[in-house]
Amino acid sequence: MQGLYLVTPNWDDTDRLLQLTEQALQAAPIALLQYRHKEAGPDQRAEQAAALLALCRRHNVPFIVNDFVELCEQLDADGVHLGGTDAEVAAIRNRLGQQKIIGASCYGDMPRALHAQDAGASYVAFGGFYPSRVKQYAVTTQPAILDQARELIRVPTVVIGGMTPQNAAPLVARGANMVAAISSVYQAESVAQAVGQFHTLFVQQ
């Protein structure tokens, strides 16, 4: 897993969500697409996730669901991302089996990342590194954690929090395998151009 890790915004407009997601998927290779809509009701969540899954299948991009393990199972999605307050990685690994992708938010906490790795996480996510327009959290993660991760973490690492192609570049240079982005793609003047710029970060590695 390497490259842009695209995360969906909290949009109720499913047609717009699908239109811009398809533009992103057509622009350049994407490592993962995560469906994340914290405010959606169960029916809307199921409808949007199913439509996004179909889109990802057409473009051969792995599709994972944020938090909702039951929805992942219902759709037979490729995996799930777990936040710091979600179910333990080991329990979800046991529930979903070895073939599913399980990601874990680890913030700036290396012991948490090591625990998630040992529990069966497919990747670990660090951040926030920069202020985010979407998600409110303390911007306390230091780039030096990626130096530690190169020594201690065997699974891919993701960087999150206010990512743009410009400010993600030094983090990729320090070893980040994936860059998670929401606003810098979905709110860009050109979705395709934004995706291409993220892709270029990894082509240059």
PyRosetta script that sets phi, psi and omega in degrees:
from pyrosetta import init, pose_from_sequence

init()
pose = pose_from_sequence("MQGLYLVTPNWDDTDRLLQLTEQALQAAPIALLQYRHKEAGPDQRAEQAAALLALCRRHNVPFIVNDFVELCEQLDADGVHLGGTDAEVAAIRNRLGQQKIIGASCYGDMPRALHAQDAGASYVAFGGFYPSRVKQYAVTTQPAILDQARELIRVPTVVIGGMTPQNAAPLVARGANMVAAISSVYQAESVAQAVGQFHTLFVQQ")
pose.set_psi(1, 117.8)
pose.set_omega(1, -179.7)
pose.set_phi(2, -154.1)
pose.set_psi(2, 137.2)
pose.set_omega(2, 175.8)
pose.set_phi(3, 124.4)
pose.set_psi(3, -156.6)
pose.set_omega(3, -179.5)
pose.set_phi(4, -74.0)
pose.set_psi(4, 130.7)
pose.set_omega(4, 176.5)
pose.set_phi(5, -109.1)
pose.set_psi(5, 99.3)
pose.set_omega(5, -173.2)
pose.set_phi(6, -87.1)
pose.set_psi(6, 129.5)
pose.set_omega(6, 179.8)
pose.set_phi(7, -117.8)
pose.set_psi(7, 134.4)
pose.set_omega(7, -176.6)
pose.set_phi(8, -77.0)
pose.set_psi(8, 151.4)
pose.set_omega(8, 175.4)
pose.set_phi(9, -82.2)
pose.set_psi(9, 169.9)
pose.set_omega(9, 177.3)
pose.set_phi(10, -80.8)
pose.set_psi(10, 71.4)
pose.set_omega(10, -178.3)
pose.set_phi(11, -107.7)
pose.set_psi(11, 132.5)
pose.set_omega(11, 174.3)
pose.set_phi(12, -84.8)
pose.set_psi(12, -20.0)
pose.set_omega(12, -179.3)
pose.set_phi(13, -77.6)
pose.set_psi(13, 93.5)
pose.set_omega(13, -174.7)
pose.set_phi(14, -65.0)
pose.set_psi(14, -39.0)
pose.set_omega(14, -179.8)
pose.set_phi(15, -61.5)
pose.set_psi(15, -44.5)
pose.set_omega(15, 178.9)
pose.set_phi(16, -65.3)
pose.set_psi(16, -42.1)
pose.set_omega(16, 178.8)
pose.set_phi(17, -58.1)
pose.set_psi(17, -46.1)
pose.set_omega(17, -178.9)
pose.set_phi(18, -69.1)
pose.set_psi(18, -39.5)
pose.set_omega(18, -178.8)
pose.set_phi(19, -61.4)
pose.set_psi(19, -48.4)
pose.set_omega(19, -177.9)
pose.set_phi(20, -73.3)
pose.set_psi(20, -32.9)
pose.set_omega(20, 176.4)
pose.set_phi(21, -64.3)
pose.set_psi(21, -40.8)
pose.set_omega(21, 178.4)
pose.set_phi(22, -64.7)
pose.set_psi(22, -39.3)
pose.set_omega(22, 175.9)
pose.set_phi(23, -58.5)
pose.set_psi(23, -41.5)
pose.set_omega(23, 179.5)
pose.set_phi(24, -65.4)
pose.set_psi(24, -44.4)
pose.set_omega(24, -177.5)
pose.set_phi(25, -67.4)
pose.set_psi(25, -28.4)
pose.set_omega(25, 179.3)
pose.set_phi(26, -80.3)
pose.set_psi(26, -19.8)
pose.set_omega(26, -169.9)
pose.set_phi(27, -75.1)
pose.set_psi(27, -43.2)
pose.set_omega(27, -176.0)
pose.set_phi(28, -166.9)
pose.set_psi(28, 162.9)
pose.set_omega(28, 178.7)
pose.set_phi(29, -59.1)
pose.set_psi(29, 137.9)
pose.set_omega(29, 178.1)
pose.set_phi(30, -121.0)
pose.set_psi(30, 138.0)
pose.set_omega(30, -175.9)
pose.set_phi(31, -71.8)
pose.set_psi(31, -47.2)
pose.set_omega(31, -177.0)
pose.set_phi(32, -150.8)
pose.set_psi(32, 152.5)
pose.set_omega(32, 167.4)
pose.set_phi(33, -121.0)
pose.set_psi(33, 125.7)
pose.set_omega(33, 177.7)
pose.set_phi(34, -110.2)
pose.set_psi(34, 127.7)
pose.set_omega(34, 173.3)
pose.set_phi(35, -87.2)
pose.set_psi(35, 120.2)
pose.set_omega(35, -178.6)
pose.set_phi(36, -137.2)
pose.set_psi(36, 110.3)
pose.set_omega(36, 175.3)
pose.set_phi(37, -142.3)
pose.set_psi(37, 96.5)
pose.set_omega(37, -172.2)
pose.set_phi(38, -70.7)
pose.set_psi(38, -26.5)
pose.set_omega(38, -174.9)
pose.set_phi(39, -96.8)
pose.set_psi(39, -7.1)
pose.set_omega(39, -176.1)
pose.set_phi(40, -68.6)
pose.set_psi(40, 146.2)
pose.set_omega(40, 171.9)
pose.set_phi(41, -78.9)
pose.set_psi(41, 170.0)
pose.set_omega(41, -175.8)
pose.set_phi(42, -58.0)
pose.set_psi(42, -41.8)
pose.set_omega(42, -177.9)
pose.set_phi(43, -68.5)
pose.set_psi(43, -46.1)
pose.set_omega(43, 178.8)
pose.set_phi(44, -63.5)
pose.set_psi(44, -41.4)
pose.set_omega(44, 179.7)
pose.set_phi(45, -60.6)
pose.set_psi(45, -44.2)
pose.set_omega(45, -179.5)
pose.set_phi(46, -66.2)
pose.set_psi(46, -39.8)
pose.set_omega(46, -179.5)
pose.set_phi(47, -65.6)
pose.set_psi(47, -48.6)
pose.set_omega(47, -178.7)
pose.set_phi(48, -65.4)
pose.set_psi(48, -43.1)
pose.set_omega(48, -178.7)
pose.set_phi(49, -63.3)
pose.set_psi(49, -41.5)
pose.set_omega(49, -180.0)
pose.set_phi(50, -63.7)
pose.set_psi(50, -41.5)
pose.set_omega(50, 179.8)
pose.set_phi(51, -67.1)
pose.set_psi(51, -40.8)
pose.set_omega(51, 178.1)
pose.set_phi(52, -67.3)
pose.set_psi(52, -38.2)
pose.set_omega(52, 177.6)
pose.set_phi(53, -60.5)
pose.set_psi(53, -44.4)
pose.set_omega(53, 178.8)
pose.set_phi(54, -61.1)
pose.set_psi(54, -40.1)
pose.set_omega(54, 178.1)
pose.set_phi(55, -63.4)
pose.set_psi(55, -44.6)
pose.set_omega(55, 179.4)
pose.set_phi(56, -64.6)
pose.set_psi(56, -37.4)
pose.set_omega(56, 178.5)
pose.set_phi(57, -61.6)
pose.set_psi(57, -39.9)
pose.set_omega(57, -179.6)
pose.set_phi(58, -66.3)
pose.set_psi(58, -30.3)
pose.set_omega(58, -177.4)
pose.set_phi(59, -102.8)
pose.set_psi(59, 5.5)
pose.set_omega(59, 177.0)
pose.set_phi(60, 58.0)
pose.set_psi(60, 45.2)
pose.set_omega(60, 177.8)
pose.set_phi(61, -115.4)
pose.set_psi(61, 128.9)
pose.set_omega(61, 177.9)
pose.set_phi(62, -60.4)
pose.set_psi(62, 138.5)
pose.set_omega(62, -177.0)
pose.set_phi(63, -120.1)
pose.set_psi(63, 124.7)
pose.set_omega(63, 178.6)
pose.set_phi(64, -127.2)
pose.set_psi(64, 159.7)
pose.set_omega(64, -176.3)
pose.set_phi(65, -112.3)
pose.set_psi(65, 137.3)
pose.set_omega(65, 176.3)
pose.set_phi(66, -79.8)
pose.set_psi(66, 123.4)
pose.set_omega(66, 170.0)
pose.set_phi(67, 74.3)
pose.set_psi(67, -45.4)
pose.set_omega(67, -165.8)
pose.set_phi(68, -85.8)
pose.set_psi(68, 89.9)
pose.set_omega(68, -176.3)
pose.set_phi(69, -64.1)
pose.set_psi(69, -38.5)
pose.set_omega(69, -180.0)
pose.set_phi(70, -61.5)
pose.set_psi(70, -39.5)
pose.set_omega(70, 179.2)
pose.set_phi(71, -66.5)
pose.set_psi(71, -40.4)
pose.set_omega(71, 175.2)
pose.set_phi(72, -56.4)
pose.set_psi(72, -46.0)
pose.set_omega(72, 179.5)
pose.set_phi(73, -66.0)
pose.set_psi(73, -42.8)
pose.set_omega(73, -177.5)
pose.set_phi(74, -60.2)
pose.set_psi(74, -42.0)
pose.set_omega(74, -176.5)
pose.set_phi(75, -89.8)
pose.set_psi(75, -11.1)
pose.set_omega(75, -169.5)
pose.set_phi(76, 56.7)
pose.set_psi(76, 45.3)
pose.set_omega(76, 174.8)
pose.set_phi(77, -66.8)
pose.set_psi(77, 171.7)
pose.set_omega(77, -175.4)
pose.set_phi(78, -78.9)
pose.set_psi(78, -13.5)
pose.set_omega(78, 178.3)
pose.set_phi(79, 168.0)
pose.set_psi(79, -165.7)
pose.set_omega(79, -174.6)
pose.set_phi(80, -145.7)
pose.set_psi(80, 149.2)
pose.set_omega(80, 173.1)
pose.set_phi(81, -109.4)
pose.set_psi(81, 131.6)
pose.set_omega(81, -176.4)
pose.set_phi(82, -110.1)
pose.set_psi(82, 129.5)
pose.set_omega(82, 175.6)
pose.set_phi(83, -85.0)
pose.set_psi(83, 179.9)
pose.set_omega(83, -175.5)
pose.set_phi(84, -64.4)
pose.set_psi(84, -23.8)
pose.set_omega(84, -179.2)
pose.set_phi(85, -104.3)
pose.set_psi(85, 6.0)
pose.set_omega(85, -179.0)
pose.set_phi(86, -85.2)
pose.set_psi(86, -179.3)
pose.set_omega(86, -177.4)
pose.set_phi(87, -59.4)
pose.set_psi(87, 152.6)
pose.set_omega(87, -179.4)
pose.set_phi(88, -61.1)
pose.set_psi(88, 143.1)
pose.set_omega(88, -178.1)
pose.set_phi(89, -57.6)
pose.set_psi(89, -44.2)
pose.set_omega(89, -176.5)
pose.set_phi(90, -60.5)
pose.set_psi(90, -40.9)
pose.set_omega(90, -179.2)
pose.set_phi(91, -66.3)
pose.set_psi(91, -40.8)
pose.set_omega(91, -179.5)
pose.set_phi(92, -73.0)
pose.set_psi(92, -34.7)
pose.set_omega(92, 174.9)
pose.set_phi(93, -61.6)
pose.set_psi(93, -43.4)
pose.set_omega(93, 178.6)
pose.set_phi(94, -63.6)
pose.set_psi(94, -37.1)
pose.set_omega(94, -178.1)
pose.set_phi(95, -73.4)
pose.set_psi(95, -42.4)
pose.set_omega(95, -174.4)
pose.set_phi(96, -90.2)
pose.set_psi(96, -20.3)
pose.set_omega(96, -178.1)
pose.set_phi(97, 93.8)
pose.set_psi(97, 177.5)
pose.set_omega(97, -172.0)
pose.set_phi(98, -81.3)
pose.set_psi(98, -16.3)
pose.set_omega(98, -173.1)
pose.set_phi(99, -86.2)
pose.set_psi(99, -17.3)
pose.set_omega(99, -177.0)
pose.set_phi(100, -82.8)
pose.set_psi(100, 151.0)
pose.set_omega(100, 174.9)
pose.set_phi(101, -81.6)
pose.set_psi(101, 129.8)
pose.set_omega(101, 175.0)
pose.set_phi(102, -128.3)
pose.set_psi(102, 116.9)
pose.set_omega(102, 177.7)
pose.set_phi(103, -105.6)
pose.set_psi(103, 154.9)
pose.set_omega(103, -176.9)
pose.set_phi(104, -135.3)
pose.set_psi(104, 129.3)
pose.set_omega(104, 173.0)
pose.set_phi(105, -75.7)
pose.set_psi(105, 127.6)
pose.set_omega(105, -177.5)
pose.set_phi(106, -123.3)
pose.set_psi(106, 0.2)
pose.set_omega(106, 175.7)
pose.set_phi(107, 55.4)
pose.set_psi(107, -125.4)
pose.set_omega(107, 176.3)
pose.set_phi(108, -111.8)
pose.set_psi(108, 30.1)
pose.set_omega(108, -167.8)
pose.set_phi(109, -110.3)
pose.set_psi(109, 98.6)
pose.set_omega(109, -179.4)
pose.set_phi(110, -64.1)
pose.set_psi(110, -42.3)
pose.set_omega(110, 176.4)
pose.set_phi(111, -57.7)
pose.set_psi(111, -38.1)
pose.set_omega(111, 176.7)
pose.set_phi(112, -63.2)
pose.set_psi(112, -41.3)
pose.set_omega(112, 179.7)
pose.set_phi(113, -64.9)
pose.set_psi(113, -41.6)
pose.set_omega(113, 178.5)
pose.set_phi(114, -64.6)
pose.set_psi(114, -39.4)
pose.set_omega(114, 178.0)
pose.set_phi(115, -64.4)
pose.set_psi(115, -44.1)
pose.set_omega(115, 179.4)
pose.set_phi(116, -63.0)
pose.set_psi(116, -42.0)
pose.set_omega(116, 177.9)
pose.set_phi(117, -60.2)
pose.set_psi(117, -47.5)
pose.set_omega(117, -179.1)
pose.set_phi(118, -66.0)
pose.set_psi(118, -27.7)
pose.set_omega(118, -178.2)
pose.set_phi(119, -82.5)
pose.set_psi(119, -7.9)
pose.set_omega(119, 176.3)
pose.set_phi(120, 113.4)
pose.set_psi(120, 15.2)
pose.set_omega(120, 177.5)
pose.set_phi(121, -65.1)
pose.set_psi(121, 142.7)
pose.set_omega(121, 177.1)
pose.set_phi(122, -81.0)
pose.set_psi(122, -29.7)
pose.set_omega(122, 175.3)
pose.set_phi(123, -153.8)
pose.set_psi(123, 162.0)
pose.set_omega(123, 175.4)
pose.set_phi(124, -124.2)
pose.set_psi(124, 143.1)
pose.set_omega(124, -177.4)
pose.set_phi(125, -113.6)
pose.set_psi(125, 129.7)
pose.set_omega(125, 177.8)
pose.set_phi(126, -109.8)
pose.set_psi(126, 143.6)
pose.set_omega(126, 177.3)
pose.set_phi(127, 143.6)
pose.set_psi(127, 167.9)
pose.set_omega(127, 17.8)
pose.set_phi(128, -89.7)
pose.set_psi(128, 144.1)
pose.set_omega(128, 176.7)
pose.set_phi(129, -92.3)
pose.set_psi(129, -34.2)
pose.set_omega(129, -178.5)
pose.set_phi(130, -133.0)
pose.set_psi(130, 160.3)
pose.set_omega(130, 177.0)
pose.set_phi(131, -60.1)
pose.set_psi(131, 138.0)
pose.set_omega(131, -178.2)
pose.set_phi(132, -106.6)
pose.set_psi(132, 143.8)
pose.set_omega(132, 175.2)
pose.set_phi(133, -81.7)
pose.set_psi(133, -11.1)
pose.set_omega(133, -172.2)
pose.set_phi(134, -111.8)
pose.set_psi(134, -49.8)
pose.set_omega(134, -171.4)
pose.set_phi(135, -113.2)
pose.set_psi(135, 130.8)
pose.set_omega(135, -179.0)
pose.set_phi(136, -92.7)
pose.set_psi(136, 116.0)
pose.set_omega(136, 175.1)
pose.set_phi(137, -155.4)
pose.set_psi(137, 164.8)
pose.set_omega(137, 179.8)
pose.set_phi(138, -69.1)
pose.set_psi(138, 130.4)
pose.set_omega(138, 178.1)
pose.set_phi(139, -88.4)
pose.set_psi(139, 81.6)
pose.set_omega(139, -173.2)
pose.set_phi(140, -123.8)
pose.set_psi(140, -4.2)
pose.set_omega(140, -177.3)
pose.set_phi(141, -78.3)
pose.set_psi(141, 128.8)
pose.set_omega(141, -178.3)
pose.set_phi(142, -96.9)
pose.set_psi(142, 142.2)
pose.set_omega(142, 179.9)
pose.set_phi(143, -55.4)
pose.set_psi(143, -26.5)
pose.set_omega(143, -179.0)
pose.set_phi(144, -61.5)
pose.set_psi(144, -18.1)
pose.set_omega(144, 178.9)
pose.set_phi(145, -64.5)
pose.set_psi(145, -24.4)
pose.set_omega(145, 178.4)
pose.set_phi(146, -72.2)
pose.set_psi(146, -28.0)
pose.set_omega(146, 174.6)
pose.set_phi(147, -66.6)
pose.set_psi(147, -41.9)
pose.set_omega(147, 175.8)
pose.set_phi(148, -64.0)
pose.set_psi(148, -41.6)
pose.set_omega(148, -177.2)
pose.set_phi(149, -61.6)
pose.set_psi(149, -36.6)
pose.set_omega(149, 178.7)
pose.set_phi(150, -60.9)
pose.set_psi(150, -30.4)
pose.set_omega(150, -178.9)
pose.set_phi(151, -87.0)
pose.set_psi(151, -32.5)
pose.set_omega(151, -167.3)
pose.set_phi(152, -112.0)
pose.set_psi(152, -25.5)
pose.set_omega(152, -173.3)
pose.set_phi(153, -101.5)
pose.set_psi(153, 127.5)
pose.set_omega(153, -179.2)
pose.set_phi(154, -94.6)
pose.set_psi(154, -22.7)
pose.set_omega(154, -179.5)
pose.set_phi(155, -90.6)
pose.set_psi(155, 164.4)
pose.set_omega(155, 179.1)
pose.set_phi(156, -60.0)
pose.set_psi(156, 150.3)
pose.set_omega(156, 178.3)
pose.set_phi(157, -113.4)
pose.set_psi(157, 142.3)
pose.set_omega(157, 178.9)
pose.set_phi(158, -118.1)
pose.set_psi(158, 141.1)
pose.set_omega(158, 173.4)
pose.set_phi(159, -111.1)
pose.set_psi(159, 138.6)
pose.set_omega(159, -175.6)
pose.set_phi(160, -135.9)
pose.set_psi(160, 160.9)
pose.set_omega(160, 173.6)
pose.set_phi(161, 106.0)
pose.set_psi(161, 95.7)
pose.set_omega(161, 174.7)
pose.set_phi(162, 65.5)
pose.set_psi(162, 29.2)
pose.set_omega(162, -173.9)
pose.set_phi(163, -73.6)
pose.set_psi(163, 133.3)
pose.set_omega(163, 168.5)
pose.set_phi(164, -126.2)
pose.set_psi(164, 164.1)
pose.set_omega(164, 176.4)
pose.set_phi(165, -57.1)
pose.set_psi(165, -31.0)
pose.set_omega(165, -177.3)
pose.set_phi(166, -75.7)
pose.set_psi(166, -50.4)
pose.set_omega(166, -175.3)
pose.set_phi(167, -81.3)
pose.set_psi(167, -13.2)
pose.set_omega(167, 175.2)
pose.set_phi(168, -78.9)
pose.set_psi(168, -23.0)
pose.set_omega(168, -174.1)
pose.set_phi(169, -54.8)
pose.set_psi(169, -48.3)
pose.set_omega(169, 179.9)
pose.set_phi(170, -66.2)
pose.set_psi(170, -26.6)
pose.set_omega(170, 178.2)
pose.set_phi(171, -74.8)
pose.set_psi(171, -37.9)
pose.set_omega(171, 174.5)
pose.set_phi(172, -64.5)
pose.set_psi(172, -39.9)
pose.set_omega(172, 178.4)
pose.set_phi(173, -62.3)
pose.set_psi(173, -27.0)
pose.set_omega(173, 179.4)
pose.set_phi(174, -89.3)
pose.set_psi(174, 2.4)
pose.set_omega(174, 171.7)
pose.set_phi(175, 116.6)
pose.set_psi(175, 1.8)
pose.set_omega(175, 177.3)
pose.set_phi(176, -61.3)
pose.set_psi(176, 132.6)
pose.set_omega(176, -179.3)
pose.set_phi(177, -84.9)
pose.set_psi(177, -31.8)
pose.set_omega(177, 179.9)
pose.set_phi(178, -138.7)
pose.set_psi(178, 151.0)
pose.set_omega(178, 176.6)
pose.set_phi(179, -119.2)
pose.set_psi(179, 120.3)
pose.set_omega(179, 179.0)
pose.set_phi(180, -87.5)
pose.set_psi(180, 132.2)
pose.set_omega(180, -177.9)
pose.set_phi(181, -142.1)
pose.set_psi(181, 143.0)
pose.set_omega(181, 174.2)
pose.set_phi(182, -123.5)
pose.set_psi(182, -77.3)
pose.set_omega(182, -172.0)
pose.set_phi(183, -62.2)
pose.set_psi(183, -38.3)
pose.set_omega(183, -175.7)
pose.set_phi(184, -68.6)
pose.set_psi(184, -11.4)
pose.set_omega(184, 171.8)
pose.set_phi(185, -104.2)
pose.set_psi(185, -56.3)
pose.set_omega(185, -172.5)
pose.set_phi(186, -70.9)
pose.set_psi(186, -23.0)
pose.set_omega(186, 177.9)
pose.set_phi(187, -105.7)
pose.set_psi(187, 10.6)
pose.set_omega(187, 179.1)
pose.set_phi(188, -74.1)
pose.set_psi(188, 152.2)
pose.set_omega(188, 174.6)
pose.set_phi(189, -61.9)
pose.set_psi(189, -36.9)
pose.set_omega(189, 175.9)
pose.set_phi(190, -129.5)
pose.set_psi(190, 108.9)
pose.set_omega(190, 178.2)
pose.set_phi(191, -59.8)
pose.set_psi(191, -45.0)
pose.set_omega(191, -177.8)
pose.set_phi(192, -60.7)
pose.set_psi(192, -41.6)
pose.set_omega(192, 179.5)
pose.set_phi(193, -65.6)
pose.set_psi(193, -41.9)
pose.set_omega(193, 179.5)
pose.set_phi(194, -62.2)
pose.set_psi(194, -45.5)
pose.set_omega(194, 178.9)
pose.set_phi(195, -61.9)
pose.set_psi(195, -42.4)
pose.set_omega(195, 178.7)
pose.set_phi(196, -61.0)
pose.set_psi(196, -37.8)
pose.set_omega(196, 179.2)
pose.set_phi(197, -67.8)
pose.set_psi(197, -39.8)
pose.set_omega(197, 175.0)
pose.set_phi(198, -63.6)
pose.set_psi(198, -43.2)
pose.set_omega(198, -178.9)
pose.set_phi(199, -59.8)
pose.set_psi(199, -38.0)
pose.set_omega(199, -178.4)
pose.set_phi(200, -61.4)
pose.set_psi(200, -31.1)
pose.set_omega(200, 178.5)
pose.set_phi(201, -57.0)
pose.set_psi(201, -35.5)
pose.set_omega(201, -175.6)
pose.set_phi(202, -92.5)
pose.set_psi(202, -26.4)
pose.set_omega(202, 175.1)
pose.set_phi(203, -64.0)
pose.set_psi(203, -32.3)
pose.set_omega(203, -177.0)
pose.set_phi(204, -78.7)
pose.set_psi(204, -10.5)
pose.set_omega(204, -177.4)
pose.set_phi(205, -69.4)
pose.dump_pdb("model.pdb")
